[in-house]
Amino acid sequence: MPPVVVVTGASAGVGRAVARAYGSRGAKVALLARGEKGLVAAAEDVREAGGTPLELPTDVADFAQVDAAATRAEEELGPIDVWVNVAFSSVFARFADVKPDEYRRVTEVTYLGFVHGTMAALARMKPRDAGTIVQVGSALAYRGIPLQSAYCGAKHAIQGFNEALRCELLHEHSGIRTTMVQLPAVNTPQFTWLLSRLPEHAQPVPPIYQPELAARAVLHAADHPRRREYWVGTSTAATLLANAVAPGLLDRYLARTGFGAQQTGQPQRPSQPANLWEPADGPRGFDYGAHGEFDQQAKTRDVQPVLSRHHGAVAAGLTAAVLGAGELLRRTAQKRNRPAARVAAGLAAVRQTLRRAAKKGRR
């Protein structure tokens, strides 16, 4: 039986790439988004890839619409196996330049949209005690950056609510799994259609990755949802590790570089659409697809996701390498009649850390 998958934000960007990837598996894919032209094109992508699409125009900020879409998905496609929350909106501007109603709208779409999707999914999965929910997050769920305060706040909120939900499901010994995928900067149409008050055209903070890399990570997370979260991209791993070690230093670094890194140097186009209130790929717009304007700069591959998926084996290999190096150093020190105690003590601590990591990776 082909799986039944619901994808929010399916008309463009990462959601579009995820829908297409599930189509290539022959899945039945319910496509939720506001943009009708984007949904039609996304459905064609899924169909061409080998899947069965169902277009469901939905504003995820409205729970009634999300719940009705979930009902239709089960009526027409069957019981939902996987629910992927992707839909979001944002405003590129200094905090002082964002209006209260705009901040509220970003929060309702980007944060409450995930909450609404999760509620609708759980209501249908709990009676069966089966199903997977994937929250598509960002490195910005941990690390806020300038000019994106509304988006960063929403992603932080998603992180907190998903952790609380995961604890509740574990307490209940539930068969339902939830996991989160933290993405790097991705080449999506958001930089073309988000409301911006920047003097220059907005861009992702390099390095930039293609949506297909993100989609592969989302599908892997859905296939292996026991892990609480996945980091995608070397830049995500580096950012989150730096934030854990020296957040104050990172504050100062981003204060110095974060404004310029998010602007191309080209003037902001006055005619740029703003999809905060109305979809840019609606009846009066056009289909934007999965990719944004930065194909020439965007990467299709990165070693970090591969290492992350096999972190147990990597940790075991590092442990073996350190143990071998330690033994070599010990013998060398003995031959040269030098005290090896300090070397041995330092390596012992490293060995213990790596052994713990390898044991954790085998779980």
N, C-alpha and C positions, 0 to 999 in steps of 0.2 A: 504494500500500500504506500503510495507517495505521501510524504508528510504534508500537513497543512500548516502554513506559516503566515503570520500576520506581520507586516512591516509598516510602521508609521513613517511619515516623511519619505514615502516611496517614489515620489515624482522626480526627484533630482538628487545629486550628490551621493553620499554614502548609502542612503536608503535605496536609491535607484540601483546602485552597484550590488547591494545585498539582494535585492529582489531578482536581479538578473542571474546572480550566482545560484540562488535557490532554483530558479527556472532551469538552469543547466543540470540540476539534479532530478528534474522531472517533478518538482514539488508543485502543490497547489498553493498559490500565493495571493493573499488578500492585500491589496495595495491601498493604504490610507494616506491621503494628503488633500490639500485644498485645491491645488492647481489641476483643473480638468484636462488641459492640453498635455500637461506633464504626465498625468495618470494614463491617458490614452497611449502615449508613447512608451511609458513604462510597461503597460500591459502587453504591447507589441514586442518589447524586449523579452519579456518572460515567455511569451508564446514562441518566439523564434528560437529561444534557448532550449525549448522542450518542455516547459512547464504550463500550468493552467492558471491564468490570472483572473482576478476579480477586482474590478475598479470600485472603490468605495470613497467618494468625495467626503472628507471629514475634516473638521477643525478640532484638533486634539485638545484645545483649551475648553471645549464643551463636553463634559462627561456624557451627557445624553447622546450626543452624536457618536462618541467612541463606543458606548455600550450598544447602540443600535448597529454599528458596523460589525462589532463582534458577533452579534446575533445573526446577522446576514451571512457572515463568513462561515459560521457553523451550519446554518441552514443550507447553504449552497455548496460548500466545500467539504464539510465534515468537522469533527472535533479538532480544536486547535492544539497542535503539538508544540509549536514554538511561537513566541511573541517577541518581536524585536522593536524596541523603542528607539527611534532615531530623530523624529521631528523636532525642530527647534527654530527659533528666530532670535534676532539680536539687534543691537544698535551700536555702530562704531562711533564713539564720541567720548569726550571727557565726562566724568560723572556729573559735573555741574551743568552740562549741556543736554542731559537726558531729562525729558519731561516725566512727571509722575505717571501719567497714563501709559506712556511708552514703556516705562520700567515695569509697570503692572502687566502689560501685554506680553513682554518678553518672559516674565516669570510664569504667567499662565500657560504659555505655549511650551516653553522649554523645560520648566520644572513640573507644573501640574499636568502637562501633557503626558509625561512619563508616569506620574501617579495615576492618572485616569486610565492609561493603557494597562498598567499593572493591575489595577482594580478589576478591569473588565476581563483580563486574562485569568486572574485568580478565581473569579466567580465561576468560571467555566472549567478550570483545571482542578479545583479542590474536590468536587464530587468524584472525579476519576482518580484523584491523588497522583496525577502525572502531568508533566509538562515542563517547559523551560522558558524562562523569561531572560532576555539579554538586554541590558541597559547600555546603550552606546554613549560612553562618556568621553573624557578628554583629559589630557595632562592638566588642563585648567580646572579640573575637579579638585585638585590639590593645590595648584599654584596659580593665584590670581595675577593678571597682567593688566597694565594700563590700557585704557580705551575700550575695554570690554567688561566693565564692572557688572552689568546686568547678566550677561552670559556666564561669567565666572561664578556669580552668586548662585545662579540656577544650577550649574553643574556641581558646585559644592553641596547644594541641597539634595540633589539626586544621589550623590555619594552617601550622605547621611541617611536618607530614607531607605536606600537599598541595603545598607549594612544592618539597619534595624529590622527590616523585613527578613533578611537572611537569618538573623538570630532567632526570629520567631518561627520560621520554617524548621530550623534545626531543633528548636525546643519541641516542636510538634512531631518530630521524626517524619516530616512530610516527604513525599516522593517528588514534590515540585522543587525545581532548582532555579536559582537566580544567580546571575553572574554579571560582571561589568567589564567593559572593554574600554581602556583609556587610550584615546587616539592622539597622534601628533597633528601637526598642521597638514590639512588635506586640500587638494586642488578641487574645490567644489564651486558651484555657482553662487555661493553665499556672498562672495566678495564682489559679485556683479549686481546682486539684487537686495542686499540688506540696507536698511536705512543708515546713512552715514553723514556725519557732520564734520568729517575730517577735511582739511584743505586739499589733501592729495588722495588719489585712488587707493583704496584699501587692498592689502595683500596678506597672505598667510606669513607667519614668521618662519623663515627658512630654517632647516631644510623642509621641503614640501614633498608630500607623498600623494600618489594617485589613489582614487577611491577604491580601486580593485584590491589594493594591498589591505586597506581597512576592511573590505568585505570578506576577504579570506580569513582575517582574524576573527570577525564576528561569527562566521560559520564554524570555525574551529572552536570558539567559545561555546556555541550552542551544542556542538557535538560532545564537548567535555566541560560541562557546567559545574562540576564539583569544585573547581578552583574558584575562589571568591572574586578574582579579577585578573585581567590580562593587560600588560603594558605592550603597546605597539609602537615600534620605531626606536631607534637609538636615541633620538632627541627626547622622546618621552621619558625613557629610562634615565638619561642624564639629568633632565630637569627635575624629576621627582627625587632622585638621589641627592642632588644639590640642595633642593628645598628641605629635605630631611636633615641634612648636615649643617647648612649655613643659610637659613631663610632670610636673615637680616642682610647678609651680603648680597643675596639674590634680589632683594628689594632694591638695593642701590644700583645693581647692575641693570635691572629692568627700567628703573627710573631714567637711567642714562641712555639706554638703547631701545627700549620698548616702543617709543613713539615713532622713530624713524624706521624700525624694522617692520612695522605694520603698514607702511605707506610706500608706494612705488616711486615717488618722485614726480609723477605725472599729475596734473590738476584733476580734481574730482569732476566728473562729467555731470553737468546740471540735469541732463535727461535720464540719469540712472534711476531705474525703478526702485521702489521700496516696498518689500512684501510684508511688512509688519502687520498691516491691516487688511490688505488685499493680496492674493497670490499673484506673483509676477508671471506665472505660467497658467493664468486663468483664461477665460474666454477672450479677453482683449489682449492677452500676451502671447507667448510662444513657448515651445518646449526648450528647456535649457540643457537637458541631459544630465549625465553624471559628472562630467568634467567641467572645470572652470576655465579661466583664462591663462593658466600657468603650466600648460602641458610641457613646454620646453624646459622648464626648471624642475618639474615633478619627477620623483623617483618611483619606479615600479617595484623595486625590491629593497629589502633591508635585512641584514643578518640577525638583528635582534629578535624579531618574532620567531625565527627558527630556533634560536638558542633558548628563548623563553618556553617554547612548547616542549623542549627536551631538557628542562633545567635540571632534572634529576641526574641524567646521564652526564651533563656538562659538569655538575658539581662533583660527581663521582670521578670524572676524568681529572679535574683539577686536584682533587684529593690525592689521587694516585701520583700525579706529577709532583705535588709538594712533598709527598712521602719519599718519592725517589730522589728528589733534589736534596731533601734533608739528610738522607742516608749518605749521599755523595759528599755533602759538605762535612758530615761527621767524620767520614773516612779520611777526607783531605786534611782536616784539622789534626787528626791523630797522626797522620804521616809526617806532618810538618811540626809536630810536637807543640801545637797551639791549643789553648783551652777551647773546647767545643761547648762548654756549658752554656754560654750566652746564645750561641747559635741554636743549640738544641732547645733551650727554653723558648726562644722566639718562635721557632718552627712548631713546637708543641701546641702553642696557642692557635696558630694558623690551622694546624691539622684538626684540632678539636672543632673549630668553626666550620671547616669544610665538611667534616664528617656529619655534623648536624644538618648542614645544607643538603648533603646527599641523602641523608635519611628522610628529610622533609620532602625532597623531590620524588622519592619512591612512593609516597603516600597517595 
